[in-house]
Amino acid sequence: MKNQNMKICMFAILTFVLVWFLQHEGVNATSRRGSRLLKEAFYPRYGETIPSSLPYGKTSSIFNVLNFGAKGDGTTDDTKAFEAAWLAACKLEASTMVVPKGSVFLIKPISFSGPDCESNIVFQLDGKIIAPKRSGSWESGLLQWLEFTKLNGITIRGTGVIDGQGSGWWSDSGTKPTAVRFYGSTDVTVTGITIQNSQQTHLKFDNCQSVQVFGVTVSSPGDSPNTDGIYLQNSQDVTIHSTKLACGDDCISIQTGCSGVNIQNVDCGPGHGISIGSLGKDNTRACVSNITVRDTKIHDTMTGVRIKTWQGGSGAVQGVTFSNIQVSKVETAIIIDQFYCDGGKCQNKTSAVGVSEISYQNIRGTYTQNPVRFACSQSTPCTDVNLDTIQLHPLQQNNDIGKPFCSNAYGELKTSTSPPIDCLMASKLAMKHSQNNYDLCQN
């Protein structure tokens, strides 16, 4: 009898354990399914539409501006709602701030700033953001409209539009703001969006590291003044590719402090071409190195690929490659200008920003004024300028078409060129003053 009771007791225990195990696994499976569905809802794949009805709160990583009071009617000031949505997103790592499709948001100057924000925030732009027009909505001397500052891991992506409504500013000679500016940030990505009609520069990176720009469109009329497409300053490790830039100034402007910049598969025009500089204004030091521009189309522009420096500056531009560039209807296809002077009268000065190790490879197409112009300083000449497979032809034959021009430019022709560039001097000068300029950029 005792053995029988023990068997009954053991059976009961085993039954209880089995039932508990099956119930526990069912709860876990449901929990895992719920967790996966929650993750899929809150972390949509790139390109998917994010519903505006998604919740937000402490457990959510998506913050839709409509849920913070934005109207999206194109006339109501939605700045406060954007600020509130950003403050919420800023507190969670890998969060997403959503500007939904189908709405137009009027936003006054705003700063999406750290450094107290968590990292890897996504600004999902599928709707349209517009700036207020000039009348009384801007502070005097304001330098930017939409600013992202001191962030680590910030992405702007989507199919939306940022419209600066800048036509009212273009005839004014006063200070004009940049449409979108990144400052002091790392791991920055901008992709998919359109920026148009900026008051001045469209997209600017200042003191940034590890920047990627791709699939972006910039659009402003060719006669809109100072509306650079992308402006780089004091930024390193920058990649720009698969992007279309139409504006009234440089498609891409590379300023002092930039190195490790890789530009490829860009469609530039109208505008002023792709430029390094201007550098050295007001006797300042400028350092630019390791720049590559390749597989790019430049059309209907003032220049093709250009390096421009002011007299009186110091420092160096060194290690630049322009390759596989197709130019069409550009005024001057290739230019180095160490006598750049933007309006007014500029005094002659002996010092200059050094220009060295510049390579032009497979530059082809048509020009309307000059094929090549190397205007270099006598005291700090351009050195190690190399030309390989240059095929440039005038759009129309007339008496105003210029010939290749070189002054104080030293380098090598790797192949024959069209037209013949026989003004480049073969010998190289090792000048103490020039070397000092390069040394300044190593410190």
C-alpha positions in Angstrom: 0.0 0.0 0.0 2.9 2.3 0.9 4.5 1.7 -2.5 1.2 2.4 -4.3 0.8 5.7 -2.5 4.4 6.7 -3.5 3.6 5.9 -7.1 0.5 8.0 -7.0 2.4 10.9 -5.5 5.2 10.7 -8.1 2.6 10.6 -10.9 0.9 13.7 -9.5 4.2 15.6 -9.3 5.2 14.6 -12.8 1.8 15.7 -14.1 2.1 19.1 -12.4 5.6 19.7 -13.8 4.4 18.7 -17.3 1.4 21.1 -17.2 3.5 23.9 -15.8 6.1 23.4 -18.5 3.6 23.5 -21.4 1.9 26.6 -20.0 5.3 28.4 -19.5 6.4 27.6 -23.0 3.1 29.0 -24.4 3.5 32.2 -22.5 7.1 32.6 -23.7 6.1 31.9 -27.3 3.4 34.5 -27.2 5.8 36.9 -25.6 8.4 36.3 -28.3 5.9 36.8 -31.0 4.7 40.0 -29.4 8.2 41.2 -29.0 9.0 40.5 -32.7 5.9 42.3 -33.9 6.6 45.2 -31.6 10.1 45.5 -33.0 8.9 45.3 -36.6 6.4 48.0 -35.9 8.8 50.4 -34.2 11.8 49.7 -36.5 10.4 49.8 -40.0 12.7 49.0 -42.9 14.0 52.0 -45.0 11.5 53.0 -47.6 8.4 51.7 -45.7 5.7 54.1 -44.7 5.4 54.7 -41.0 1.8 55.1 -39.9 1.0 58.4 -38.2 -1.2 56.6 -35.7 1.7 54.8 -34.0 1.8 55.4 -30.3 4.6 57.2 -28.5 5.8 57.1 -24.9 8.5 55.6 -22.7 8.3 52.2 -24.4 8.2 53.5 -28.0 11.1 54.5 -30.2 9.1 56.4 -32.8 8.0 60.0 -32.3 5.6 61.4 -34.9 5.4 65.2 -35.0 1.6 64.9 -35.5 1.3 63.3 -32.1 3.0 66.3 -30.5 0.6 68.9 -31.9 1.9 69.6 -35.4 -0.9 70.6 -37.8 0.9 70.0 -41.1 -1.3 72.5 -43.0 1.5 74.7 -44.4 0.3 77.8 -42.5 0.3 76.9 -38.8 3.7 77.4 -37.1 4.7 73.8 -36.2 8.1 74.7 -34.6 7.1 73.9 -31.0 5.7 70.5 -32.0 9.0 69.7 -33.8 11.0 70.8 -30.7 8.8 68.6 -28.4 9.1 65.6 -30.7 12.9 66.0 -30.9 13.2 66.3 -27.1 11.4 63.0 -26.7 13.4 61.2 -29.4 16.6 62.6 -28.0 16.2 60.6 -24.8 16.2 57.2 -26.5 19.0 55.6 -28.4 18.2 54.6 -32.0 14.9 56.5 -31.9 13.1 57.9 -34.9 11.5 61.3 -35.3 8.9 61.1 -38.1 7.7 63.9 -40.4 4.9 62.0 -42.2 4.1 62.1 -45.9 1.1 64.1 -47.1 1.6 67.1 -44.8 3.4 70.4 -45.1 5.0 71.8 -42.0 5.9 75.5 -41.5 9.0 75.6 -39.4 10.9 78.7 -38.0 14.7 78.5 -37.3 15.3 75.5 -35.0 18.2 73.6 -33.5 18.1 69.8 -33.1 21.0 69.6 -30.7 23.1 67.5 -28.3 25.4 66.7 -26.8 23.1 65.2 -24.2 21.1 63.3 -26.9 21.4 59.5 -27.2 23.2 58.2 -30.3 21.9 56.9 -33.7 18.8 59.0 -34.0 16.8 58.9 -37.3 15.0 62.0 -38.7 12.6 60.3 -41.0 11.4 63.0 -43.5 8.7 61.9 -45.9 6.6 65.1 -45.7 7.5 68.6 -46.6 9.1 71.3 -44.4 8.9 74.9 -45.5 10.6 78.0 -44.2 8.7 81.2 -43.4 9.1 83.9 -45.9 11.2 87.0 -45.0 8.5 89.1 -43.4 9.3 89.4 -39.7 9.9 85.7 -39.0 13.7 85.7 -38.9 16.1 87.1 -36.4 18.6 89.6 -37.8 21.9 88.0 -38.8 20.7 84.4 -38.3 23.1 82.0 -40.0 21.1 78.8 -40.3 17.5 77.6 -40.6 17.5 73.9 -39.7 20.5 73.0 -37.5 21.8 69.6 -36.2 24.6 70.1 -33.7 26.8 68.0 -31.5 25.2 64.6 -32.3 26.7 61.2 -32.6 25.0 59.0 -35.2 22.4 61.2 -36.8 20.5 60.2 -40.0 18.2 62.3 -42.2 16.4 60.0 -44.6 13.2 59.7 -46.6 11.5 60.9 -49.7 10.5 64.3 -48.3 11.3 67.9 -49.2 13.0 70.8 -47.4 12.0 74.1 -49.1 13.8 77.3 -48.0 11.4 79.5 -50.1 14.5 81.6 -50.6 13.5 83.7 -53.7 12.6 86.6 -51.4 16.2 86.6 -50.0 18.1 86.4 -53.3 17.9 90.1 -54.2 19.1 91.1 -50.7 22.7 91.7 -50.0 22.4 91.1 -46.3 23.2 88.0 -44.3 21.3 84.9 -45.4 20.9 81.6 -43.6 22.0 78.1 -44.6 19.0 75.8 -45.1 20.4 72.7 -43.3 23.6 72.8 -41.3 25.4 70.0 -39.3 28.0 71.1 -36.8 30.3 69.2 -34.5 28.7 65.8 -35.3 30.0 62.3 -36.1 28.5 59.5 -38.2 26.2 61.7 -40.1 24.1 60.3 -43.0 21.8 62.3 -45.3 19.9 60.3 -48.0 16.9 60.3 -50.2 15.6 63.8 -49.5 15.3 66.9 -51.6 16.5 70.4 -50.5 15.3 73.2 -52.7 15.3 77.0 -53.0 17.6 77.7 -50.1 18.1 81.2 -48.8 21.8 80.6 -49.3 23.8 77.3 -49.0 21.6 74.3 -49.1 23.5 71.7 -47.0 26.5 72.5 -44.9 28.9 70.3 -42.8 31.1 72.1 -40.3 33.5 70.3 -37.9 32.0 66.9 -38.7 33.5 63.5 -39.1 32.3 60.4 -40.9 29.7 61.9 -43.2 27.7 60.2 -46.0 25.5 61.9 -48.5 23.8 59.9 -51.2 20.6 59.8 -53.2 20.1 63.5 -52.4 18.7 66.2 -54.7 19.5 69.9 -54.5 17.4 72.2 -56.7 17.6 76.0 -57.1 17.7 78.2 -60.2 21.1 78.8 -61.8 20.8 82.5 -61.1 20.1 82.2 -57.4 23.1 83.9 -55.7 25.4 82.0 -53.3 23.2 79.0 -53.1 25.9 76.4 -52.9 24.7 72.8 -53.1 26.9 71.1 -50.4 29.5 73.0 -48.4 32.2 71.3 -46.4 34.4 73.0 -43.8 36.8 71.5 -41.2 35.3 68.0 -41.9 37.0 64.7 -42.5 36.1 61.3 -43.9 33.3 62.5 -46.2 31.6 60.5 -48.9 29.2 62.1 -51.4 27.7 59.9 -54.2 24.7 59.3 -56.4 23.5 62.9 -55.9 22.0 65.5 -58.2 23.0 69.1 -57.5 21.5 72.1 -59.4 22.1 75.6 -57.8 23.4 79.1 -58.3 26.9 78.6 -56.9 29.3 75.7 -56.4 27.6 72.3 -56.6 30.2 71.2 -54.0 32.4 73.6 -52.1 35.4 72.2 -50.2 36.9 74.6 -47.7 39.8 74.7 -45.2 40.2 71.8 -42.8 38.8 69.2 -45.1 40.6 65.9 -45.8 39.6 62.4 -46.9 36.7 63.6 -49.1 35.5 61.2 -51.8 33.0 62.4 -54.4 31.6 60.2 -57.1 28.7 59.8 -59.4 27.4 63.3 -59.0 25.3 65.2 -61.5 26.3 68.9 -61.2 24.5 71.7 -63.1 23.6 74.4 -63.4 26.0 76.1 -61.0 29.6 77.0 -60.7 31.0 73.5 -60.8 32.9 71.5 -58.1 35.4 73.7 -56.2 38.1 73.5 -53.7 38.1 77.0 -52.1 38.1 79.8 -52.0 41.0 79.6 -49.5 43.3 81.9 -47.7 41.1 85.0 -47.6 42.3 87.8 -45.3 45.8 86.3 -44.9 44.4 83.1 -43.3 46.0 79.6 -43.3 44.1 76.9 -45.2 44.8 73.2 -45.4 43.0 70.8 -47.7 44.3 67.2 -48.6 43.3 63.9 -50.0 40.3 64.9 -52.2 38.9 62.6 -54.9 36.3 63.6 -57.5 35.4 60.9 -60.0 32.8 59.5 -62.3 30.9 62.8 -62.4 28.9 64.9 -64.9 29.3 68.7 -64.9 27.1 70.7 -67.3 25.9 74.2 -67.9 28.2 75.6 -65.3 30.7 78.5 -64.9 33.6 76.1 -64.3 34.1 72.4 -64.3 36.7 71.4 -61.6 38.3 74.3 -59.8 40.9 75.2 -57.1 40.7 78.9 -56.1 42.8 80.7 -53.5 43.2 84.3 -52.4 46.6 86.2 -52.5 48.2 86.6 -49.1 47.1 83.2 -47.6 49.2 80.3 -46.4 48.9 76.6 -46.1 48.4 74.0 -48.8 46.1 72.1 -51.1 47.7 68.7 -51.6 46.8 65.3 -53.0 43.8 66.0 -55.2 42.5 63.7 -58.0 39.9 64.6 -60.6 39.1 61.5 -62.8 36.5 60.4 -65.3 34.8 63.8 -65.4 32.4 64.5 -68.3 31.9 68.3 -68.9 29.3 69.8 -71.1 28.7 73.5 -71.9 31.0 74.7 -69.1 32.8 78.1 -69.5 36.2 76.9 -68.2 36.7 73.1 -67.8 39.8 73.0 -65.6 41.1 75.8 -63.5 43.6 76.6 -60.8 43.4 80.3 -59.7 45.8 81.6 -57.0 44.6 85.1 -57.7 40.9 84.6 -56.8 39.2 88.0 -56.1 35.5 88.0 -55.5 34.4 91.5 -56.4 36.1 94.8 -55.5 39.8 95.4 -55.8 42.4 92.9 -54.4 45.9 94.0 -53.6 48.9 92.1 -55.0 50.6 90.0 -52.3 53.6 87.6 -52.5 52.4 84.8 -50.2 49.9 82.2 -51.4 48.3 78.9 -50.4 50.5 76.2 -52.0 48.9 73.9 -54.6 50.7 70.5 -55.2 50.0 66.9 -56.3 47.0 67.6 -58.4 46.0 64.9 -60.9 43.6 65.3 -63.8 42.6 62.0 -65.5 40.2 61.4 -68.3 38.5 64.8 -68.4 36.3 65.1 -71.5 33.6 67.3 -73.1 32.8 70.8 -74.3 33.6 74.3 -73.1 32.5 77.7 -74.2 35.4 80.0 -73.2 38.6 78.2 -72.0 39.7 74.5 -71.8 42.4 74.9 -69.1 43.6 77.8 -67.0 46.4 77.5 -64.5 47.0 80.9 -63.0 49.6 80.3 -60.3 51.7 82.4 -57.9 55.3 83.3 -58.8 56.4 83.0 -55.2 54.4 79.8 -54.5 53.9 78.1 -57.9 51.7 75.1 -58.6 53.8 71.9 -58.6 53.3 68.3 -59.5 50.3 69.0 -61.7 49.6 65.9 -63.9 47.4 65.6 -66.9 46.3 62.3 -68.4 43.8 61.8 -71.2 42.4 65.3 -71.5 39.9 65.7 -74.5 38.2 69.1 -74.5 36.5 70.7 -77.4 34.8 74.1 -77.9 31.1 74.0 -78.1 31.2 76.4 -81.1 34.1 77.7 -83.1 34.4 81.5 -82.8 37.0 84.1 -82.1 36.2 84.4 -78.4 37.4 80.8 -77.7 40.5 80.9 -75.5 43.5 78.6 -75.5 45.1 76.7 -72.6 46.8 79.1 -70.3 49.5 78.4 -67.7 51.5 80.7 -65.5 54.0 79.3 -62.9 52.5 75.8 -63.2 54.8 72.8 -63.2 53.9 69.3 -63.9 53.7 66.5 -66.5 51.6 65.5 -69.5 51.1 61.8 -69.2 49.5 61.6 -72.7 48.8 64.0 -75.5 45.9 66.3 -74.9 43.2 68.1 -77.0 43.8 70.9 -77.4 47.5 70.6 -76.9 48.5 72.0 -73.4 52.1 73.1 -74.2 52.3 75.8 -71.5 52.8 73.5 -68.5 56.4 73.6 -67.5 58.2 70.2 -67.1 60.7 71.1 -64.4 59.8 71.1 -60.7 60.8 73.7 -58.2 61.8 72.9 -54.7 61.2 76.2 -53.1 61.7 76.8 -49.4 58.7 79.1 -49.1 56.5 76.6 -50.8 57.7 73.8 -48.5 57.1 75.9 -45.5 53.4 76.2 -46.6 53.1 72.4 -46.6 54.8 72.1 -43.3 52.2 74.5 -41.8 49.5 71.9 -42.5 51.4 69.0 -40.8 51.4 70.6 -37.4 
